[in-house]
Amino acid sequence: MATLQTIRSKGPLLVVVIGLALFAFIAGDAWRILQPHQGVQDVGEVNGDVLSAQDYQKLVDEFSEVIKLTNGLTSLNETQLASVKDQVWQSYVNNKLISEEAEKLGLTVTDAEIQAIIDEGTHPMLMNTPFRNPQTGAFDKDMLKKFLVDYANINNSQMPAQYVEYYNTMGKFWNFIEKTLRQSLLAEKYQSLIAKSLIANPVSAEDAFKSRTEQTDMLVAAVPYSSINDSLVKVSDDEIRSLYNKKKEQYKQLVETRNIRYVDVQVLPSDADRKAVLDEVTEYSEQLNNTTTDMGTFIRTTGSAVSYSDIPVNKSVLPSDVVARLDSIGMNEVFGPYYNQTDDSYNAFKIIAKVNAPDSIMFRQIQVYAESEERTKTLTDSIFDAIKGGAKFEDLAKVYGQTGEINTLAASSWEGGQINAENETFIKALIDQPVKELAKIQIGQANVILQVMDKKAMQQKYKVAVVKRNVEFSNDTYNEVYNKFSQFVAQTNNISELEKNAEEYGYTVLPRTDFSSAEHYIGGVSSTKEAIRWIFNAKEDEVSPLYECGNNDHIMVVALEKINPKGYRDINSVADMLRAELRRDKKAEMIMSDMKSCTSIDQAKSVQNAVSDSVKHVTFSAPAYVSITRASEPVIGAVAAKTAVNATSTPVKGNAGVYMVQVINKDNGTEKFDEKTEEATLTNMYARYSTQFNSFINDLYQKAEIKDNRYLFF
């Protein structure tokens, strides 16, 4: 239990570390194969190696348990699942691509290397496992070794079910850590190989030093492109086509996408629905005033969004609207009904108790389980009496396969969450039990001998019964919206009709370009999987059937406008961008023609539409911001480096206009050039750039053959 609590307390940090290792197989919901795709069993493919739906699910399940364990969760919501499923796939692809490259290069990770990491004990992933020395906080390989030995020798038939489950969970957790360590080390080797292949030299070091330290002050004259009306610049289709061919590689699309149009209608509560909820909460508030026993059952019958716990909690875990009103009433008084705009709810609450309770409890326990209830009770009494008679708690614990060590349980582990009856019994016993005294409690089929060693951080805590009813639409309201939308869809057979009918019905048609099969939502609306599958099986200009989605509060129809196949983007899809670039280049030519005869800044200032300013502290290594054109201009730094003091440059084309500069001062600063230091800095910079994960993995991705069919299954 202590180990499990340690994992939970370090959960967020552990997830970050694993995420940084870039090889976490994150959790997802259970896969299912759709009826129309029974012949297809593969969720994806990487360079000819297929990943079956079953194998993918195993990877998902593996880290699903890690996620739930480290975060104290019992399940993941749809948003979490959508995010983690993408990471599952991306991690699989990344690992596959790196392992293929490593195999070509002869890179491997041996068992001895993994053992060396464990022996050293400083790897971040090890530092955030539960196998740590409680005094020093450092990873303890002996604790790990002992656990692995115990786990290998566990007797399922003699151990209580809770302990068997605990050991199995921890065993799978360690297997995941070990596997991830191996994958991480292989990636580190590959990254290190790339980094060591790039080195600096004396020439590049001197150039980098100069570009960083030499600062230039200058006068600038510029003619912005915006000063020339677009209508005065003509761009032909042939020019667009020529530029497209030159830049074609920039418009390469790695996966097929679709352009869609859709109508999404959210069903909202009517005025009648709001009144009905208010009437119910008003009635419940009267009943709440008269209810004195079995408060948990009563709150459940109200349909409250806040469940009742008979364990006192810190007020910070109560809804904020309740906390803001706690001081407005006395004990056993009811506040409400009232409306809370933040969560669109009607509310009433009653303070049942105010008590001083600990925020942290130190305890130790011995779980007792035998073949029968009678035998369990007899054994419990025997152990209890032995401890009372002077036997050492920890010695008896070891006799029954337990440590008897002192555990610490924080109130944050139960406050604000759902707890079952057995856990509630256990926690109430911890809170109520006097320090140092022994107690016997029954939890499930086992008995627990419990001793509270200390209670810390005593605070005022509350038992509050809350009736919180969110305003929801009624069936009548939903049916009214559904019937209207259904009629609209029935009259719509193509995109033209979609646009026309939407206007008549008062709906808005929303466009979306480059929608990919890897996405999980349409327009940010959840539960749109069926609509996404339709999109990637439809033909252009088709209109989908009606889809009920969201949290059962959205109705949607989708039309497929265009299929963008894998490969080079169609010229029409990038024509506007190319036209803008060509128009800018032509404007630059026109302006440079007007400025070509200028030999000084003053002459440049006299050119029509010219603006001027001074710019200081410009270096070659950083783009200069020019306020008169409101643009970042890397070209200014390059011109400054090549122009002597008091000299004036020729006209140069920038991002927002054409510029001429006159250098008025150059300052080399006081920093002294150190060749070795500068080379080391450059080498480290090259290493960082070359080993940025997204950089090198993207290069591998571009050369790979990757298919992603997950949308058919998940």
Phi, psi and omega in degrees: 000321180295318179298317179298319179294323178298317178300314183297320183292333181256011186308303183303319181292321179298317180297321178297315181298315180296321178297320179294331176292343172069018181226035180273126175269101193274160190283155175213174179278170185296134182285156174213143182263126181287148180303317181292350185237034184296335181280350182255121184244000186252131179274342180185177183209138177231111180051044176090345178270121185268151174244115181284160178299324181293315181293322177299318180295326177297318177296319179298312182297323182302306182276343174303317180292324178296314180300312181295320181294313185285341181248003178066034183256154174258340179200169178245139179282176187297321180296316178297318181297318180299319180291314185287330178295324175297320181290327175302308182295313183297321178295320178299314180297313181301313180298321181295314182296318181291319181295325178294317179293320180296322180296319178298325184270354181080020179277131178220167173237120183268162175299325180295323179293319177297317180295325179296321177296317179296317180296320179292318171074017183251357180298138183306324181293324178288324181294345182242026169264168179285354183274071183229147178294123184295337180277315185263338183080357181278155176299136183241105182295333179291323176297318178297314181300317180297317179299315182296322177294314179298320182295321180292332184255011183297137179254104185297332185280338184256339182272147174301149184302325181296322181286322177298316179297319180298312181296320179295319178297314180293326178295315178294324178299313181293322177301320178295315180301315182295318179295318181292323175301317181295315179294320180295316181294322177297317179295320179298320178296316181295317178296320180296322178298318178295316183297319183288348181277351181244120181227158178269168177222169183303323181293312180293327179295314180295320180295319180294320179298314181296317182294336181271325189260333181283118181250140184237135170255139186209161169260140184234134170239136184216149170243109182293148176297329182295346179284349179253125180295136181302330183294342181275355183242116182261135178235125183270161177297325180295322179293320177296317181295321180295316179293323178300316181295325179290325186252018189304322183297335179289341185252028178278130182252122186281336180226158177287139176229170181228144170263127184232164168230142184212158174239124180238125179241124176266131179276125182242153180296144175273174176299323179295323178296319180296317180296323181296318179294317179300318180298320180293315181294326176298317179293317180296325180295325177292318178293323179300325180295331184259354182272127181236344181232159178048054183296326180300316179295318180297314181298323178297321182292340180279347184074025182296143176284349179243116181282159181262135175237137180277007176262128180295142184231158173296141184296343181294340180270353176281159176304141185300327180290330176287315180302320182295342184246002184301322183280000183273349182225164178262185181297135178066016173264156181251133174251128177123179008283152176216160181258136176243114185290329185303314179246015176052062184221156169254141192220157168206148179210161182222131177277118182270321183200153170234123183221160170269122183221154184283152173265350180210134182231129175257131184207167171222158187209159170230119176273135183239126181214128178230184187289343179217162180296321180294316180294323178298316180296317181297316181294323178297314180298322181295314180294317181301313181294324180296318179293318177300328182277359175118355178294147180284131182305310185291329179293316179293324178300317181294329177300327182254029171073025180231164185271329184069015182288161181280127178251154175241128180240122180269147180299333180297341181284342178239337183288133178084001180241171177276129177232144181277177186297321182294315178295324179297319178298317182294315183293319178298324178294320178298317183291318186277336187289128176297149181296137177078349180274151178269151176215153174243126177226151179257127178230110183065230181268358181249160171252154179232127170266120192238139175222117177277123184268328181196154175231130186235160175054060178294132182220161175284128181229165191232147161251116183230128175266119186242128170256106179239113181243111175290141180287122181234155179285152179273169176299322180297318179296316181296316182297324179296314179294318182297315183296320178295315181292323179297320178295320178299315181294321181298333182267004187243119183240349179207177185294322179300316179290327178300314180295314184294311184290327179299319179296320180293324182272354180083022178261162178248129177270124183254130178269152174211123180258156175055046175282129183250160182289346179280351180279156185249344184227150170255121180061027180075009181267129181284168177057044178249024182301316182296320179295322179294319177297322178298316182305319185267013171234001184269168175254158181302139179077007175277153178242135184284167167288177178285136177240130172267124188213199186066209175268054186058030181228013177232146174233134189219149170225144185232144174236138178269115183272314185205144174259123177256098185291161175298140182126209183282136179298145176299139183301327181295331182285342180241007184299319181297319179294318178294320180297319179296320179294317179295320179296320178296318180296322180291322176297320178299318178298318179297315182292318180295329176294321179290332186262355189296334181274355182284133179242358180216163178298320181299320178294320179296324179296334183277352177294144182304135178070010180287147174231158184218159180191175173247144179231130184243158173059044179273133175239159179291330188280348182227137179294140180273140174266123181255111187292328184291337176248356179055048184217151171274127188231093177301330183297332181295318177296321179295317179296318180299321182294332185261355185254131181284162178298137182073358177270158179243134182283168168281166177298137178230146181274128177244192181287325186242357180178184176258137188236150163231140182232147171240119180282125181251345179194145173229133183234120181274356178074184184254352182292134180268140181286125175238106188303313184295317180296317181294321178296318180296320179297316179295316180299317178296321179295316178300319181296318180297314181295316185289332184256007172300124190304314183296334182287302185284329179290330177293323176297317178295320181298319183296328182272349185270160172257107186235131176239136181237105180250020186299331183297340178286339188245322193244000000 
